[in-house]
């Protein structure tokens, strides 16, 4: 996926390459479902720009099949579609303002203990905005994921959610 983000794709991409990309994105989302926010703009933007709603959109079927297959399995086997942490951490009955307050504290504390990570992610966003179409899409994903971190109230492990944003920011600057 880093390879795809580090280069601006042209219209000569073969359907096989896009199939591999969408399978990779699906596996990434299955690894951590909140990464759909990080990689979603890239997946949707590339689909709109290079594939559109044509017959070539069949490249999406294997990736979508993986995700749908997982949800079916999870509901049958576990009795719920999402990971246990989704239900345990996000449905506690606290007001949304409390989550946002904790999220802001998480950003502040992370910046105080590890400023390089947030600076790298921020520079990657800015670099990507003035870069290619692909880097703008990844910048949008980084911003969405950062907003998600604030909305869920961060985490008890300082900086854990920001590691992937630093990596994505570095990819944007390549």
Beta strands, then each sheet from edge to edge (+ up, - down):
end
